[in-house]
Every structure is written in C-alpha cells, then in structure tokens.
Amino acid sequence: MSRHTAIFAVLGGAALALAPVAFANAQSGDALANAERTCMDYGVSPNSAGFNTCVDRAALAYDRGEPEMADHQAATVRDAHDVCRSYGLGVRTLGFKQCVTNELNRRVAEAEHISYLSAEEPHKGVVVDSYGFQYDGDGNLLDPRGYVIRYVPR
C-alpha cells in the first residue's frame, strides 16, 4: 500500500467516524431535564417507543425559549402512542415503533399543509390568460379551485 493510499484511508475513516457528530443537535442540560419531565408529565414514559423523540423535540423547544411548543410536542407524541395502542399493537414491538414514527410524520405533514381561510364561495366568472393563470372579474388571482390567492387592491 502506498503512502498516499494509507493517508486517504485514514482520513476517510476519520471522516466517516465523525459524520454523525456533525449533524447532532446539542441541547443544554436544563432543557433536557425539563423536556424529560414534560414528556413524563404528558404520559410518555421512559423506555417507550417515542420517549427519545419526545425529549429531543421538547428540549429543542426549551432551548428556543418556547415552553408552550415543548408541551405541544409532548402531547403530539402521547397522541401518537394512543393511536397506535388503539390499533392493538404490542408496545414493545417494532410494529408499534413504526406506527408511532408514521403517526408523527403524518402529523408533521398535516401541520405543513397550507389551507386558505376564506368564508367566500369560489369565484365563477373566471378568465384564464395565455399563461394559464386564472383571474376573476376584479382581477384577483385565483387558485385552481377558484379561491382568491392574491387580491387586487381597489
């Protein structure tokens, strides 16, 4: 083995060994202690499927100075546990852990879904320009369902 190959092998091994450390979120000890207490207060017990997830999410919220968000994160994990228990899955099974993960991912996806808050009906008199954009009679830009995305001020 040549000297260059040995150097690259050592550097590559060190990079691979340190890769997980580069993406870790460090939380303060106070945030971790508060997060553990919050998760246990919400009924997420240690050694349960989502306890570490609950503590990580709540600790991050405490570090940001958002204790209400930490409570919300703990409640979300507890609700995911309750849903998976209602399916009759054993709490010590891989299926239960996967169910909790899927439920948490589903809730995150729902929270990121954008919905338009509008009490009005969809606009009917729609004009479509040559680029495919839809406008109502007042010049307001509409989404594909006919709801106003951008109003034109009068």
N, C-alpha and C positions, 0 to 999 in steps of 0.2 A: 504494500500500500504506500502510495507516495505521500509526501508531507502535506500537499495541498488537499488531497482526499481526506486525510486524517483531520485536518483543521476544519474542513467543511462538515465532516461528520460530527465533530464535537460541537460546533456552533449550531448545526441543525438540531441536534439532540437537546441542547440548552434552550433553543427557541421553542421547541415542542413542549418541553417540560414547564416553561414559564407561560405558555399561551393561555391556560385557564385563569391564571392570576391577572392577566391584563384586562379581562372583561369582568372581573368581580366587582360588585358594589359593596363598598365598605360602609358599615353603619356604626354609629357611636354605641358605646356600651349602654348608655342611658336609653337610647332609642330601642335597642334590642330588649332590654329589661321591660320597658313599657309595652313593647309590642308583644312579648310573651304573655304579660299579664292581661293585655287587651284580648288576645286570642283565647286565653283560658276563660276570661270573663264571658266571652261570647259562646263558649261551649266547644271550642276546638281544642281537644286535649292533646298533650304531648304524645308522641309516637303514633298519632293518627295520620291518615293519608295526606292531609293538606296543612299540617301544622307548620312545617318549614316554609311553605308558600305563604301562609298567613303571616308568619313572623317577618319574612322578607318584605312583603308588601306593606305591612303596618310600620315596620321600622323605617322604611324609606319615607313614608308619610310623616312620621315623627321627626325625622331629620329635616324634612322640608318645613316643619312647623305647622303641620295640618293634622291635629289630633282627630278632627271630625272624619277626615279621609281614612285615618287608621281604623276608626270604628266601622266605617263603611266597608273597608277591605275585610275585616274580621267577620262582619255579618255576611258578606258575599261568600266567603269560604264556608261558613256554617250552613248557609242555604244550599250550597253545592253538596255538602255532606248529607243534608236532609233529603235532597232529591235522590241521591244515589242510594241512600238507605231505603227509600220508598220503593225502589226497584227490586228490593230483596237481595241485593248483593252482600256478600260477606265483607265486613270492614277490613279484614286482613288479606284480601285477595288482590291480585294485580288488576282484575276487572274493576274493582271498586276504585283503585287509584287512578286507572284510566278514565273511569266515569267522572271522578272529581276534576281531573285535568280537562276533559272535554266540556264539562259544565262551566268551568271557569273561563275557558276560551270562548264558549258561546256567549257568556255574559259580557265579555270584553267586546266581542264583535257587535253585540246588540247596542252597547253603550256608544260605540263609534259610529253607528248608523245615523245618518243625518235625515231628519224629518222636518218638513215645513210646517210651521204652526200657522194655520190660516183658517179662519172661520168662514171664508167665502167659498163659493162654488167654483169649479173650473170654468175658465172663460171659453165661450163657444165660438165667437167670431174670430177665428184665428187666421192670421196671414203668415204664410211661410215664404221667406225670402230665398234667393238663389243659393244661399249657403246652407239652408236647412234650419235656420233659426226661426222660432215661432214668436209672433207678436200679436197682442190683442189690438182692439180699435184705438186705445190710448197710447200705443207704442211701448207698452210694458213687455219685457222679455219673459217668455213662458217656458216651463219645463215640458217634457213630452206628454205629461198628463194634463196639461192645461192650467197649471197653477203658476202664479207670478213668482219669478225668480228675482227680477230687478224692476222696481217701479221707476217710471219716468216722472220726475218732479214737475209740478204744474206751476 
